[in-house]
Amino acid sequence: MHEIKSPMEVEIKLKVDEKEIVLLIGKLGKADWIRQENIIFRTSEGFVRFRREGGKAILTIKGKGLPGDYNERPEVECRLPLAFFDQVLNSMPSGAIIYEKQRASYNYGGCTVCLDNLGGQYFVEIEGEKEKIDINIVGLQLGGFQRLKEDYAQIVSGAKK
């Protein structure tokens, strides 16, 4: 069947500029950019996301974020048949937020480090254990950049957390 992942997500998201992305690629290695198409449905406790990337479809349910310096919340994720994404996209129930981004991902310092291009806005996400996230922020010289609590759907729609 389809693999199901059910952890507590812990990450930070930083708003950076294109120059910083180029510097990070120099530190992390060649960027293999993958196009991600996202359909988001908000709930009172988080959101449901359908994503298509690299020939696969993924369903993610994210719960309400916890307070604090990290973006921390329950997350359940599983793969779906690729045709399911197209069916959701074609049905387009009202209230959906749709956006695309380009992402390059790296395993670095015990974390997943993602470089994201959201229509010319640049972000870095570091996901992992809090201590390792903090070590990577220092090691990658990202301490001077603003941490964001907003998710990409909120950024695209102009909503604030």
C-alpha positions as CSV (number, residue, x, y, z in Angstrom):
1,M,0.0,0.0,0.0
2,H,1.1,3.6,0.3
3,E,3.6,4.7,3.0
4,I,2.2,6.8,5.9
5,K,4.4,9.1,7.9
6,S,3.0,10.5,11.1
7,P,5.6,12.6,13.1
8,M,5.6,15.9,14.8
9,E,7.0,18.4,12.3
10,V,9.6,20.7,13.8
11,E,11.1,23.3,11.4
12,I,12.1,26.9,10.9
13,K,11.4,29.0,7.8
14,L,13.6,31.9,7.0
15,K,13.0,34.6,4.4
16,V,16.2,35.1,2.4
17,D,17.2,36.7,-0.9
18,E,18.4,35.2,-4.1
19,K,22.0,36.0,-3.3
20,E,21.7,34.0,-0.1
21,I,20.3,31.0,-2.1
22,V,23.3,31.1,-4.4
23,L,25.7,31.2,-1.3
24,L,23.8,28.2,0.2
25,I,24.1,26.2,-3.0
26,G,27.8,26.8,-2.8
27,K,27.9,25.3,0.7
28,L,25.3,22.5,0.2
29,G,26.1,21.4,-3.3
30,K,24.4,21.3,-6.7
31,A,20.7,22.2,-6.5
32,D,18.3,19.7,-8.1
33,W,15.2,21.9,-8.3
34,I,11.8,20.1,-8.2
35,R,8.6,21.7,-9.2
36,Q,5.9,21.3,-6.5
37,E,2.2,22.0,-7.2
38,N,0.1,22.5,-4.1
39,I,-3.6,22.6,-3.3
40,I,-4.4,23.7,0.2
41,F,-7.7,23.5,2.1
42,R,-7.7,25.3,5.5
43,T,-9.4,23.8,8.5
44,S,-10.0,25.3,11.9
45,E,-7.1,23.2,13.3
46,G,-4.6,23.5,10.4
47,F,-4.8,22.4,6.7
48,V,-5.0,19.6,4.2
49,R,-2.5,19.7,1.3
50,F,-2.4,17.8,-1.9
51,R,1.0,18.0,-3.6
52,R,2.3,16.8,-6.9
53,E,6.1,16.6,-7.3
54,G,8.5,14.6,-9.4
55,G,5.9,12.1,-10.7
56,K,4.2,11.5,-7.3
57,A,1.2,12.8,-5.3
58,I,1.3,13.3,-1.6
59,L,-1.5,14.0,0.9
60,T,-0.5,15.9,4.0
61,I,-2.6,16.9,7.0
62,K,-1.0,19.5,9.3
63,G,-2.5,20.3,12.7
64,K,-2.5,23.5,14.6
65,G,1.0,25.0,15.2
66,L,2.3,25.1,18.7
67,P,3.6,28.4,20.2
68,G,7.3,29.1,20.3
69,D,10.3,29.9,18.0
70,Y,9.9,26.8,15.9
71,N,7.2,25.9,13.4
72,E,6.0,22.8,15.3
73,R,2.8,20.9,14.7
74,P,1.4,17.4,14.2
75,E,1.7,16.1,10.6
76,V,0.4,13.0,8.8
77,E,1.5,12.3,5.3
78,C,1.0,9.6,2.8
79,R,1.4,9.0,-0.9
80,L,-1.6,8.8,-3.2
81,P,-2.1,7.6,-6.8
82,L,-0.9,10.4,-9.1
83,A,-4.3,10.6,-10.9
84,F,-5.9,11.6,-7.6
85,F,-4.1,14.9,-7.6
86,D,-5.5,15.7,-11.1
87,Q,-9.0,14.7,-9.9
88,V,-8.7,17.1,-6.9
89,L,-7.4,19.9,-9.2
90,N,-10.1,19.4,-11.8
91,S,-12.9,19.4,-9.2
92,M,-11.6,22.6,-7.5
93,P,-13.9,23.0,-4.6
94,S,-14.3,26.6,-3.4
95,G,-11.9,27.8,-0.8
96,A,-8.8,26.1,-2.1
97,I,-5.5,27.9,-2.3
98,I,-3.3,26.8,-5.2
99,Y,0.4,27.7,-5.7
100,E,3.6,26.3,-7.2
101,K,7.1,26.5,-6.0
102,Q,10.6,25.2,-6.9
103,R,12.4,23.3,-4.2
104,A,15.9,21.9,-3.7
105,S,16.3,19.6,-0.7
106,Y,19.5,18.5,1.1
107,N,20.3,16.2,4.0
108,Y,22.7,18.3,6.0
109,G,23.8,18.3,9.6
110,G,21.2,15.8,10.7
111,C,18.4,17.9,9.2
112,T,16.5,18.4,5.9
113,V,17.4,21.7,4.5
114,C,15.1,23.0,1.7
115,L,15.8,26.0,-0.6
116,D,12.5,27.3,-1.9
117,N,11.6,29.7,-4.8
118,L,8.0,30.8,-4.5
119,G,7.5,33.0,-7.5
120,G,10.7,35.0,-7.0
121,Q,10.5,35.0,-3.1
122,Y,13.2,32.9,-1.5
123,F,13.0,30.9,1.7
124,V,15.0,28.3,3.6
125,E,13.4,25.6,5.7
126,I,15.3,23.5,8.1
127,E,13.5,20.5,9.5
128,G,14.8,18.2,12.3
129,E,15.5,18.2,16.0
130,K,15.6,21.7,17.6
131,E,19.2,21.4,18.7
132,K,20.3,20.4,15.2
133,I,18.3,23.1,13.6
134,D,20.0,25.7,15.8
135,I,23.5,24.3,14.9
136,N,22.6,24.4,11.2
137,I,21.4,28.0,11.5
138,V,24.8,29.0,12.9
139,G,26.8,26.7,10.5
140,L,25.0,28.0,7.4
141,Q,25.3,31.6,8.7
142,L,21.5,32.2,8.6
143,G,21.1,33.8,12.1
144,G,20.5,37.3,10.7
145,F,17.4,36.3,8.6
146,Q,13.8,36.7,9.8
147,R,12.0,33.5,11.0
148,L,8.5,33.1,9.7
149,K,5.6,31.3,11.3
150,E,3.4,31.6,8.2
151,D,3.0,28.7,5.9
152,Y,3.3,29.1,2.1
153,A,-0.5,29.2,1.6
154,Q,-0.7,32.1,4.0
155,I,2.2,33.9,2.3
156,V,0.6,33.4,-1.2
157,S,-2.8,34.6,0.1
158,G,-1.4,37.5,2.1
159,A,-2.8,36.1,5.4
160,K,-0.9,36.5,8.6
161,K,-0.6,34.1,11.5
